[in-house]
């Protein structure tokens, strides 16, 4: 049975064959449509037909996954391979496809640290900071530092900024909690259903 921990990864429009930009919502629309079709497949009353759909999709994903794995292998063995892999990892569309197949060249923890590092100037402008406390079983615990943790409105704004950054860089992250006072945070007190990421407000 096909399952998915989170939604289709957030991606930006890719250039088309004549150099223009495709519809910005095109890829997102395809992802949503795919989720709708999978949900409809779940409701097929005929068990044999439902099993055939799942087997066909699994076989197709495995076929493309093996092909992508071979492409990455050839890239790694080629001159300039590391630079190409870095560019692939930084491209939202390519990164999303690699994540779906478990082939992303940058580990989750490194992507998480990079995302938080990009947020630091914004946090410091609010008199605070954010740090990664733990990452266990693809679930992160973060901590707000400085004056931002004592202001409820500022805290909520910053947590939303974290959420957006992690949606983009770590769509495979199962969830995260934000601890503003050093005490252990309870998981799941608030859930962002659209991205599968939970935070504590």
N, C-alpha and C positions, 0 to 999 in steps of 0.2 A: 504494500500500500504506500502511495506517495504521501509524504508529510513534509511540512515546511515550518521551521521554527519561527520565522519572521516573514514579512511580506516580500514581494519582489523588490530588489534593491533600488534605491533612488538613483536615477541616472539623468544626465543632461542630454540635450539633443545632439546627435552626431551629424557631421557634414554629409551631404548627399553627393552623388556622383559628379555634379557640376559645381561643387564647392560651396553650395548654399547650405543653410541649416535646415534640417528636417523639423517637422512640427515638434515644438518643445514638449508637448504632452503626448507625443506619439508612443514613445517607449513605455511611459507610465501607463498609458491606456492599454497597451498590449499586455503588460503585467497584470493589470486588473482583470482584463478579459480572461487571461490564463487562469487566474484564481477562480473566476466565476465558472469556467468550464470544469475545473477540478471539483468544485462544489457540486455541480450538476452531475458529474460522473459518480460522486458519492451516493447520489440518490437514484441511480439506475436500479430498478427493482430486480432485474434479472442478474443473478449472481455471476453466471458464466460470462455474460456480456460485460459486467463491471470488471471482472478479473481480466478479461481480454484487453480492455482499455488500459488498465494499470500496467499490464505486462508490456503492451506496446509502448507506453510512455517511458517505462523504465528502460526498455531496450534502446529507445531512441536517445534518451539521456546518457546511457552508458556508451553508446556509439560516439556521440559528440564529445563526451568526457574523455574517452580514450584518444580521440583525435586531437583534442586540445592538449592533453598531457604530452603527446608526441611532439606537437608544435613547440611547447615550452622546453622540452628536452633539446630539440634542435637549436632553439634560441640560446639556451645556456651554453651549448657547445660551439656557438658561433662567435666570431670577433664582435665585440661590442654588445654581447648578450646581456650583461648586467644592466647596461643603460636602457636597452629595449625593455627588459623586464620592469625596470623602474617606471618607464613611461606607461607601460600597460597597467601597472598598479595604480598609477595616478589618473588614469582615464576612467571616468565613472561607469561608462557602458562596459568596457572591457573588464574592469574590476568586478562589476556585478556578475558578469557571465562566469568569470573564474571562481567567484565565491559560491555560485550555485553548484559548481562541480567540485568544490573543495580543493581548488588548485591555486588559490591566491598566493603569490610569491612572498608576501609580507605577512608574518604571523599576527594574530589578533592583538596580542599585547603590545606589539610595536606600533600597530595602527592606532591603538587606543592612546598610547603615549603621544604620538604625533598629533592626534586630534586635540588632546588637552593642551599641548604646547602651543598650538595655533590660537587657543582661547585665552592664553595667559595675558596678553596685552589688554584684552577686553575686560578681564577680571580685575587686573591691576588698576584700570581706569575707574573701577568701582570700589577701590580700596581693599581688594581681596585677592584670593588665589584659589586654585582647585588642585587637589592631588589625588592620585590613585592609591587607595589603601590596600585593596586586595583584588585579585582576579581569580576566581575559582569556578570551575565548571561553566566557563563562558558567562559568568555573572560578575559584574564589577561593583565594588563599593568605593565611592568617592567621598571626599571630605572638602567642604568649603572652609576657607581660612580668611581671617581678617574681618573687617567691619561688615562685609557683605553678608556674613552668616547671621548677624543680629538684626538685620532689616528684612521683615517678611516680604515686602514687595520686591526688594532687590534680589532676595534669595530665589523667589519664584521666577523672576526674569532670567537670572543666571542659570537656573536649572533647565529652563526651556532652551537656552543657548547651548547647554551641554547636550540636551536631547537632540537638537538639530544637527550638531556636529557629529554625534555618534551614529545617527541615522545614515549620514553620508559616508563616514569612514568605516563604520563597523556594523553594517546591517546584520551580520551574523552574531552579534552580541545578544545573548538571551535577555538581558535586562541589567539595570543598575539601580543602586540606591544612593542617595545623597545624605551625608551626615554633616550637620552644621555645628554640632556642639561637642563632638568627640565621643558621644555615646553611640552604642551599636544601633544601627538603623533597622527598622522592620521592613522586610521585603513585601512588595505588593500592596502597600497602602493606597497607591494610586497607579492605575494602569493606562498606558497609552496603547489602545487596541490597534491603532493603525500601523504601529511599528513594532509591536511585540516587546516594547521596552517598558519596564516598570520603574517608577521613581517614587521617592518619599517627598511629599510636599513639605 
